[in-house]
Amino acid sequence: MKRNIILTLLIAGALSSCGEYNKLLKSTDTEYKYEAAKNYFAKGKYSKSATLLEDMILPLKGTDKAEESVYMLAMSYYNQGDYSTASHYFTTYYNTYPKGTFVELARFHAGKSLCLDTPEARLDQSGTYKAIQELQMFMEYFPQSSKKQEAQNMIFELQDKLVLKELLAAKLYYNLGNYMGNNYQSCVITAQNALKDYPYAKLREDLSILVLRSKYEMAIQSIEDKKADRFRETVDEYYAFKNEFPESKYSKEVEKIFKESSKEIKD
């Protein structure tokens, strides 16, 4: 213990010198190098800490410092904002040490890192699905965790991103109209699937209005034999919309659709 305290004090002093970091990179003294990495980590110098720890993962394997080194390396990348690499090492940690000291935090941060690394809604969302899965696994393994609510909130945010992607796709179909096919029907299918898959989504109203608009457009553009039935479908959709969103921001538009559709049915 006394030796470790002395070593830590010596390292703290040595790290203040300009060329000490370069010497550390070349050093073969694993214990000295590891304590230096911990010191850098404690001071918030995560890039230097990560670089030193990367060199020591294999040399420390099987020692009493191995577990801590992997977790600290993951946290070093996480604190730098390199979430992809951080998630890799958090996953490495909990796979290597399933009953380790930091396993709960490692599983949580593996999911959070993936969450923070997800792209904007217009791009491929495979990373978003992976983040949701990782966070759900965390909640299954640690149902009583103090971080459970934070994990759940992240899942909701990630699901909202998936819903937004579906909304953007549905809007695109609607705007394409009848260009090279019945894109209104594609809009309806896309929006309804999103409503079914994510029943508590914040964007339900925006998806639902696209369904109503599309059904109305299909009714207007239908052949005479199908007009009445399609306007009836539009009116049915109107009632479903009004039931769920009685104070909708689209109320003026919705009432106009209802009025025009009802007139077509009577005629």
N, C-alpha and C positions, 0 to 999 in steps of 0.2 A: 504493500500500500504506500509506504513512504517513498519507495523508488518511483512509483507512478506519479505521485504528487510532484516530486522533484523534476521528473521528466516533463510533466505538463507545464511547469513553470519555465523550464528551459526552452520549451517549444514556443510558449507565448512570447518570450523575449526574442527568440531567434527569428520568428516570423515577421518581426518588425524590420528586419534588415532586408535590403533591396534584393540581393541575389539568393536569398535562402530558398525561395520557391523553386528556382531552377535546380538547386542542389537536391531538394527533396525529390524532384522528378527522377533524378538519377540514382537516388539512394537505394540501397539493398536492405536497409534496416527497416523491416516491416513494422515493428512496434513503433518506432519513432515516426515513421511515415503515417501510420494509422492515427496516432495521437495528433499529428499535425492536421490531418484531414478533419478530425473531430473539432479541432480548434478553429479551423477555417469555417466549418459548418456553424459553429456557435457564434461566430462573428458575422454570419450572413454572407460569406464569400463562397457562394454555392458552386460557382464554376470551378474554382480551384479545388474545392472539396471533392467534386464529382470526378475531376481528372485524376486526382490521387487515388480515390476509391476504385475507379475503373481498373487501375493497375494492380489492385490488391485483392480483387474478388477471388481469383484462383489461389494465390498464396495463402489467403486466410481460410480457405475452405477446410472444414474439419476442425477449426479452432473455436475457442469460446467467443471470438470476435466476428465470426462469419455471419451469423444471423443479423447482428446489428449493422454490419457493414452494408449488406444488401438493402436493408430498409433505409439507412441513411443516404445511400446512393440514390434510391428512388426519390426520397424527399429533396435531395439536392437538385435533381432535374425538375421536380414539381415546382420548387420555389423559384426556379429560373424561368418557368413558363414553358418548358419543353415537355408538354403533357403526353405526347406519344411515347417518348422514351421512359418517362416516369411510370406510365401505365404498364409498360413492359416489365420494369423491375419490380413494381408492386405485385404483379402477377407471378413473377419469378419467386418473390418472397413467399407468398402464401401457398404456392405449389411446393416449395422446398421445405417450408416450415409451417405445415397446416395447423400446428398447435403452438406456434411461436408467440413470443411476448407481444409482438406488434401485429398479429394476424388480423384483428378487427379493423385497425386503422389502415392496414395494407389493402384489405378488400374494399373498404370505403373509398380510399383515395384512388384505387384502380378504376373504380366506376366514375368518380368525380373527374379524374384526369381525362377519361374518354369523353365525358360530358363537355368539359371545357374545350375539347379538341374537335367537336362536331362542326361541320361546315354550315353555311347558310342554307336556308330551305330550298333554294333553287337547284342546289347541287345534289349529287348522289348521297343518300342518307344511310348507307350501310353502317357507317360509324355510329350513327344515332341509335340504330337497332342494337348494336353491340354494347353501347353505353347503358341502354335500358336493361339489357340482359345482365350486365355486370352489377348494376345497382339492385336489381331484383334478387340476385344471388346473395348480395350482402345482407339484404333484409331477411332472407330465408335463414342464413347462417346466424345472424345476430338480431333476432326479433325484438329484443329488449334494449338494443343499443341506444345511447343518447343521441346518436346521429341518424336514427331511423327517419325522423321527420324531414331532415334535410335531404336525405336520399329520396324520400317519397316526393318531395317538392321538385327535385331535379328530374325525376321520372315524368311528372306532370309537364314540366317545361319541355322536355324532349318530345313528349307526345304531341304537345302543341306545335312543335316544329314540323312533325310528320303531317299533322292536320293542315298546316299552312302549305306544305308542298302539294297536298291533294287539292287544296283550294285554288292554288295557282294553276294546277293542271285543269281543273274544272272551268276556271275562268278562260283559259286558253281555248278549250273546246267551245265554250259559249261564244267567244269572239270570232271563232272560225265559222260559226253558223253552219251553212250547208256547203261550205267549200270542200269539194272532193268527198262528199258523204254527209251523213246526218250526225254532225258533231254535237247537236243539241242532245241527242240521245246519249252520246258518250259523256256529256257534261252531267246528265242526270245520274248515270250509273256511277261515275267517279264520286260525285257529291254524296249520293246515298250510301255508297260503301264506306266513305269516311264517317258519315253520321252513325252508321252501324258499328264500325270498329272503335270509334271514340265517342261514346254517348255523352260524355261530360266535357267535351271540347269547348273552349271559349269561342270558337269560330262557328258554332252551330248555326247561328242566325245567318251568317254570310253564305254558308253552304246551302242552307234551306232556301234562301231567296233565289239562288242559282237554279235550283230544281224547279221552283215555281216559274221563273222567267223562261226556262227552257221548254217546259210543258206548254206554256202560253205560246211561244214562238212556233212550236211544232203544230199546235192547233191552228194557228193563223195560216200556216203554210201547207196544211194538209189538203188532200183532194176532198171534194165535196162529200163523198160517202163516209169519210172518217172525221169530218170537222166536228160534228155534234158530240161524238164520243170523246174526242180529245179536249173539247172545251169543258165537258163534264169532269174529265180527269183534272183539268186545271182548277175548276171550282173546288173539287175535293181536296186538292193540294192547298188551295187558299184556306180552307177551313182548318186543315192540319197546321198550317203556318200560324194562323191567328190564335189557335188554341195554345200553341207553345210560346208565341211571342205577341201577346196582346198589346204591348206598348212598343212595338218594333220601330226602329229607326227608318224602316222601309215602308211604314204604314201608308203613306200617300201613294206610292207606286203599287202596293199590294191591293189597295182599294180600287185603283184604276183597272188593274188586271181583272179583278172580280167583276166589276161593273161591265166591262167589255165582254167578258166570257159569258156572263149571265144573259146578256142581250143576245148573243149568238145562239144560245140554247133555246131561248124563247122564240126567236125568229125561225 
